[in-house]
């Protein structure tokens, strides 16, 4: 449903280095479709062609800078020439490498409103930090990340907004669906098996190794499985670890999932051990589908949950604390159901996609109106 009046339509370019299978890329595509549905002219600009999520962008236009895939995320040949041809009023930079170019875009196109984003818990390259000081505004996807910007990187608070990630795979409205026993059975999980689920790229900072080690410490007499959905450079290492710990019969590597919704319907508890997490799309989605969660307190994880209500947040690297928090959700079905019901209510309300897209569009409109008055307040939080 359109919210903006017709005369308020904007030309918006979303700049992303590559449409790989990560959370930032999913947010890029979600926002592009939402802006288009609201009547805005949208173009998605990428450095590299292809990517696992490229097909999900259709029918929206995609402009690619590299003539063929050079495997270089930050190489952006003809960037300024392309942007001048597209002539957007707003450029929203999403990926790490896109944000490294953001300051250069703003300097070259001073009449364009360039909005940078901070969507990572990892250390920021120098070019990234420099760019964020040069753009019109920066959106952080968690208050934790906004605090890093205004504290560590000394950005003026009025130039920073918090807009949380939106639900990429919102559940159907109405009563929760029954557990997918057929999918569970395909992976060898019976009705009594407690399935622990983690969805995300298998990279060292996502720390799936810790989940395997924690699961391996659970009693062998209890009926559990750990499902790891995603691909990435850490998969081989994780598979080797599962073999060494003797839990290959309990750990399932499910690969990349274009839509993980069926996994949420089949699992019992969401688990996350990431070391670098600005805001976890996985935790938001899993809770929206009724899963309680147990997670290490990386970055904005506490903003994804209601600790003690929808699940448990544990001090990073406290594996014994993680185990202690996880066991009640494996043993007490009533607790699991209560926490899952609370998680469903919380996540659906807090991360509703239309609300988050509206926050971006309101911010863009305000920045365009106040571009002649740099002192105008511009801080939002959603």
N, C-alpha and C positions, 0 to 999 in steps of 0.2 A: 504494500500500500504506500502510495506517495505521501510524503510528509511536507517536503519543501514546495513552496509555490512555484509555478512555472517560471516566473521571472527571476527566481533565485538559483536557477540551474547553473552549475559550475562545470568547467573542464578540469577533470582530476586525473593526474597520472600517478599510478602507484609503481614505484621503482623497487625492483627485487633482483638480486643477482642471478638466481636460478630457482626454478620451481621444483626443487627436491621435495622429499617427503616430510619435512620438518614442520614444527608447530607454527613458526613465523610464516612459512609459505602458505599454510592452510588459512591463517588469519588474513593474508594478503588476498587470497581468492575469495574468502567470505566477504571482506569489505568491498572488493571490486563489484561483486554481484549486488550487494546491498546498496551501494551508491548508484549503480545503474538502475536498479528497481525504483529508486527515488527520483529518477529523471535526470540524473547528471551524466554528462559525456565522460566516459571512463576509458582509459587506456592503461594496460599493464606493460611496463617496459622492463625487459630483462637483459642482462649481459649475455647469458648463455641460452641457446635454444634447448627445447625439450625439457626433460625432468619428469619425475613420476607423477606430478600433479598437473602437468600442462594440459592434459585432456579435460580436467575439471573446470578450466577457465571458459570454455566454449559456452555461448557464442560471442563472448566479449573479445575485443581485439587485443592482440599481443604484438608488441614491437620488439624485435630481437636485434641486439647490437653486433654480436659476433656472426660473421657469415656462415660459419659452421662451428660446432662445439670444440673449442680449444682446451676445455677443462680448466679454465682460469676464471674463477668466480668474480674477480675484481676488474678484469680487463673490459673496458667499456669504449670501444672505438666509435667515434662519431657521436658521442653522448650529447654534446651541446648542439651540434647540428640537428640531431634528431629531435631534441626537445624544442628547439626553435621552430621546427616544422610542425610539431604537434601543438605547440603554443598553449600549454596548460596554464590555468590560473593557479592551480595548487599542485605541488609535487609532494607526495607522501613517500618518504624513504623508509623501507621496511627492513631489509636484511643488513647484516654487518657491513658488507662491502658497499652496498648502496649508500649507507650512512657515511662511509668514508668519502664518498663523492659529494655528499649533500652540501657542504660548505662551498665547494667549487661551483655547484649549480646555482647557489644563491648569489654568489659574486657575479657570475656570468649573466644571470637573469634577475636583476634586482626588482623588477616589477612582479615577479612570480613569488607566491607564498610557498616557501620550502619548509616542510615540517619533517624534522628528524624524529627517530624513535629509539628508545632503549628497551630491548626485549630480550636481553641476555644477562645472565649472572656471571659470565666470564669476564676476564680482564679486557679492557678496551684498548685497541691499538691507538697509537698517537694520532693518526689521521682521523680516526673516529672521534676522539675527544676534541680535536681541533675543529672538526666540522660542526659538532653540536653547539659550539660557541658562536657559529657564524650564521646559522639558519634562523628563520623567523620565530620558530617555536619548537619545543621538543615534547613528545608524548612518551611517558614511561608507562609500562603496563602493570606496574605495581608501585605502591607507596614506598616499598623498600628501595626500588631502583630510583625513584624520584629523590629519595634521601641521599643516595650516592651522587646523583647529579648536583644537587644543591650543596651537599656537604663536601665530599671528596673533590669534586670537580668545580666547585664554586660557581655554579650557574645561578643567576637570579631566580628566586622562586616564582616570580610572575611570568617567567618564560618557560615554565615547566607545568605540564598537566598530567594527571593520572587517569588513564582510561584502561580498565582491565580488559583482558582477552574476552572474546565472546565464545559461546558454545558453538563449536563447528558442527557437531553432530547432536543437536538437541533431541531428546526423546520425544516420542509421541505424547500428546496431551492425554489427560484422562488417567485411568487407573494403571499402575505399573504392569507390564507384561510378565507372564510367568517365566521362570528360568528355562533357558534353552537346553533341555536335557539331551536332545539329539546331538547338538554340537559338542557338549561335554562328552558324550559317549564316543564320538569320533576320535577324541583325544585320550580315551581310556579313563575318564573320570566318571565314577558312579554317582548315584544320588547322594551318598553320604560324603563324597570327596569334597574337601574344602579347597577351592581353586583361588590361588593368589595371582593377580594379573598386574603386569606393567606393560604399557604401550609407549614406545618412543624409539628414536634412532639409537642403535647400539654403538655408542661412542664412549670413550673413557670417562668423560665428565658426567655422563648419565649413570655410571657406577652400577650397572646391572650385576657386576661381579659380587658386590656386597649382598645383593638380594639372593644370589645363589648360595653364598656362604651362610647367610641367615637361615634360609630354608633348610640347608643341610644340617643345621643345628637343631631343627625340630625333631621330636621323637620319631624314630622310624616306625613305631607302632601306630602312629596317628596317620589318618588318610588325607594326604594333601598333594597338590600339584602346584607348580609355579609355571605360569605361562608368560613368556617374553615375546611380545609382538614388535617387530621392527627389523630393519637391516642396518648395517653399518660396519665400520672397521673393527669394532670390538667383538663381533660375533664369534670369530674363531677362538679368541682368547676365552670367552665365556663358555663355549662348548668344551674346550680343553679343561677348564676348571670344573665343570659339572661332571666330566668323566673322572677327574682325579678325586673328587669328593664322593664318588659313587652314587650320584643322584641323577644319572641320565634317564632313569626310568620315571623320574618325578618332574623333570624340567622339560618343558616343551618350547622349542624355538619355532615360532609361527610365521616369521618373515614379515615383509611389508604388508600392511592392511590398508587398502584404499578407503575402506569404511570399517572402523573397529566396532561399530555398534553391536554386531552379533556377539563379540567377545564380552562386552559389558553385560549383555543379557545372560551370559553363561557363567560368569565368574561370581565369586563371593566377597572378596576383599581386594581393594586396590592398594598396591604397595609401590613406594618410590624411594630410592636411595640416592638421588641425584646430588651432585656437589655444586652444580651451577644452574640455578633455576630462577629466572626473574619472576615468572608466573607459569604454573604448570597447566597446559591445556589438558593433559591426561587426567589430572586430579579433578579438574572442573567437570569434564565429560563423565568420568566414572561415577562421581557423586550424583550428577544429574540423572544417571540411570539407576541410582539407588544403591551404590556400593559404598560401604564405609571405607575409610582410608587410613593407612599408617604410613608416615613419611618422615624422612629426615628434614630438619628445619633449614633448608637452603633457600636463600633469597626471600622471595615473596610467598613461600609455601603456606605460611600462616594465613595469608590473605585468601588463599584458595579454599580454606576449610574453616570450620568452627571447632577448634581443638577441644576435646573432651565431650563434644556433642556429635559431630559427624565422623569422628575418628581421633587419631592420636598423632601428635607432632613430637618428634624425638630429637634431642641434641645431636648434631651431625657426628657420624662415626661411632655413636654409642650403640654398638650391635647388641649388647645385652639388654639395653633399654628397649631397643626395637623388638627384640624377641619377647620381652615381658609384655609389651603393649600389644603385640600381635596375637599372643596365645588366647586371650579372652574372646577375640573375634573368631577364632577357630573352634572354640569349645562351647560358646554360649550363643545359640542361634537367636534367642530373644534379644540379646544385646546387639547382635549383628542386624537384626531387623529394625530395631529402634533407631540405631545410628544410620542405617540406610535410608529410612523414611525421612529423618532430619536432613540427611545429605541431599536427597532429591529435592526437598522444598527449598533449601538454601541455594543450591547451585542454579536451579531453574530461575529463581528470582534475581540473583545477584549478577548473573552472566548472560542475561537474555540478549540474543544477537541484535534485535532491532534497537534496543536501548544503547548498546555500545556503538553501533553505526551512527545513530542519531547524535551521540556525543561528539564523534569526529566531525560530522557535518556542521553541527553548531559551532564547533571550534573553528573550522575553516571559514565559515561565514563571518564570525566575529573578527578573525584575523584580517580578513579582506576589508571589513568595514573600518577597522581601527589602524590600518597600515600607515595612515598619515599621522597617527597619534601613538608613538611608541610607549608612552607612559600609561596607556589604558590597561587596566587589569585583564589578564588573560588566563588565569589559572582555573582549571576544571578538575573535578575528580568524580569518576564513575566506577 
